[in-house]
Amino acid sequence: MTTLLLSHPACLRHDMGLGHPERPDRLRAIERELAAPEFGTLIRHEAPIADLGLLELAHPREHIAMLHEAAPGDDGDLIAIDADTVMGPGTWEAALRSVGAGIAAVDAVMSGRAHNAFCAIRPPGHHAESRRAMGFCFFSNAAIAAKYARVAYGAERVAVIDFDVHHGNGTQEIFWADRDLFYGSTHQMPLYPGTGAVSETGVGNICNAPLRSGDGGRLFKQACETRILPALRNFSPDLLVVSAGFDAHHDDPLGGLELVEADFRWITEKLVEIAGRHCKGRVVSMLEGGYDLGGLARSAAEHVRVLMAAGA
């Protein structure tokens, strides 16, 4: 078994307009980095279009229908969902393939066809609440993947760990009252979207470790070692889903946590270690943020290297 890489050209056709930070070049930068010979053993599959019924694992039918109806046609204009979340002609397919990547990754990992998986997709998903698209996100890719693992494979406990610089309010909201779904997040506060305080605990299944601008790798590791990782071990998941945002990188224009590539390698190693002990190594990682192209590509490559080493 090895590592599965899921992506699709349709994810490049999602375009929210000139100057928007969540741009197609993000995915192109990762693709170039992962084209190096050392990544030649990756299993590369195209992300399928998700069945609309599976979106209902995290979103009511009315929300799905609203976005479907709002999506412009091939020659349509951009449609603003909120101040920074925009639908273009390619958005609807890209969003469905982003969800579909998570579904396909769960299928591969839970069936044993791959040891773990990385979904290089966009749009991201962790800000999408059950009834609200926001923060560049339309559907909650990670939450849907987690819930799918339960209904399709009988996973009793699924965890999502999120190291994006922004708090994943959407994943948290969707998981809030479900003791068998765990959400753990490191993120910068105060910063968009304003959620993620230590006091936000759901039914004991939410663990937030907010950091301040400039905290850097030492305090990031401390927050993980003292809060996130012990809580994850205690939860003992059957599957680990990672919301892999790389905008905590020191070059990123949207955050200030000052992490470097080695920090993303470190947290990936820790998560892989826990997955090896508690859920047979089963990890599904899904791209979230990261807006400096060089920092994003190098950090994602470090993340994938660790996944590949675990699956070798």
Steps between C-alpha positions, in 0.01 A plus 500: 500500500605857445363853496212602275501849346160626389442812292324611180551765229151632580641634827709739291190636328356637823594869480371768738642793307818699445701553816314248714747312726322165456610468139569216256876557521491353851425158358743544211780573748429177689477304176841625389657406833346153498617439143856440629633145453492428874119510483484252213361220716186695590180339376338782302125497438257762381246612756146392410191719517328441832145373504276784618343272756832466680517877547194458721721330757603852605266743321123524470353447155387863486856629539627271226218607268566869570863471395412288197249760383742787567783342299552686169502315171798469269470859380364645822634777718653457844243468779594622848376273778659725762770767504782256423325184372417510131357251251624498142411276206737228623416513868216251523692213341815583697305500827342163421836351405656635820235315699540201269874488567434452870242229430737315266785535749287347776404215268865428418631526855217316675505217244878463525573598140719784629668557833418870506398777261555867422228694319653791307172677438332837502273660605587426863228409747563555870316835524182369336234463766201271457284783361757761399774523238776736617874558521574373146311177586174356363468149644669348806731256323659355814176470697329322213793258467487428873128435501526290185751272673238429765208424269699312235754312713360498851778712647390567856723802569650739246729792581586811301822682589535848350829695496388777265578851630124571502259316725275247326171635628304291252644166606452597862136601448417178315671282764383703801244262656640164383718321757631256240650774283805686632632835378838635611644827372805721534445847353582865542276722713375760455457425131221408261241360569522591871412157638725241663528602865614243754153520657336364182484130584174366353404189694860441599597415141647837399856600594629844399854623554506864389835669440604863458665671207875437510485197728704286263591133498593459865163615633317319218666174606427573864130552423490174307688303766298630794149523354433364151701178489406372849133561423535317169668203665227488762232507229669204322347544152428233243598749228696825510409780259741794473398850399841586360525876473846646443420868555671496840824513297717803577476629139121480483321834447185400692650388830776568749587178680851485347517123446757346267493187287657291776209584731251355253719192468506467879123515547448256213743255662316530830161441336629205299646349817166527681315361199739205494419418862126561499353461149733274299671802347187616322540870418306709248653845456315781323652829387360812663685835495847618401540813289872558453571272206853403597423442867186308410672272250802422718287440810256275314794303365634445853154387607478250211853370564397396849183334373703311240754383757219370718349305213825356366 
